[in-house]
């Protein structure tokens, strides 16, 4: 009897392949055999495993999976597609949100740093010259990675719920780092390591208050930053936290009508422009002219794993430093029955011009929320 392969949810095949690789390494069994035992001989995961049984798979250029068709390449592209909506970057170009300016890696680009002037010219008179200020730059491929730690029992399980846990763990490990790096004003970047955030060095306005009138004043002040720079945000997008988005959606006037009817806790339209919501925005609200942000993203994603490592189980302020020779309290993955999955993504961005972004600081629209 012919059995039709049921299409998996987005990102699931990528998570399954990561689990199969882990079990194969843990039990020293051929990866194809593990895939057949866990998901069946006719599964997409077996097809991925058979494509190459030695080299770790990714869709990075030059890797075996990058040139394959069907389920093999699709599993990596599928995970990249699953990751995108979970990030600020991935919400650009979706629905009514304008796209960022997509560019290739390593290709020369011109960023405008100053404008030119035009002049009235009398009959028979010479036309004056003008000059534009440009900066020649390239977008280099940079890599962001994070480690998700799960139990060996979870990895060995072929239960669909386990597949979802692994998929979501890989997604969450990357999404937090991407959003923070993209929007945090304190991120000034590191040469050849990570890009500066789009808000770093951007024009700022301190929020004037919490009620609707103050919010409108905040908006006017932020728009003025673009107008003064002769860069009207015709492709403007708001980026704010769900806390501030929720406050906007709940505000009503004296007649009980919504002050900002286009907004909800998950986004919407605010003062005529689409809004992206991310809790990593914190107490800032940014206005971004989308076409003034270069984005280089080939969707390259890879995953590696280990059970032999010892990890410092923290996400920030790590004590261990190989270059400085400092140590830390480490947790043995093997001793505790854990597996570390390291997910990595190749991506980079850059502001096309300094006036591409302006943001509000100290935003607490709607006032403080009672804790009890």
Buried (B, 14 or more C-beta within 10 A) or exposed (E): EEEEEEEBEBBBBBBBBBBBBBBBBBEEEEBBBBBBBBBBEEBBBBBBBEBBEEEEBBBBEEBBBBEBEEBBBBBBBBBBBBBBEBBBBBBBBEEEBBEBBEBEBEEEBEBBEEEEEEEEEEEEEEEEEEEEEEEEEBBEBBBBBBBBBBBBEBBBBBEEEBBBBBBBBBBBBBBBBBBBBBBBBEBEBEEEEBBBBBBBEBBBBEBBEBBBEEBBBBBEBBBEBBEEBEBEBEBBBBBBBBBBBBBBBBBEEEEEEEBBEBBBBEBBBBBEBBBBBBEBBBBBBBBBBBBBBBBBBBBBBBBBBBBEBBBBEEEEEEEBEEEEEEEEEEEEBBEEEBBBBBBBBBBBBBBBBBBBBBBBBEBBBBEEEEEE
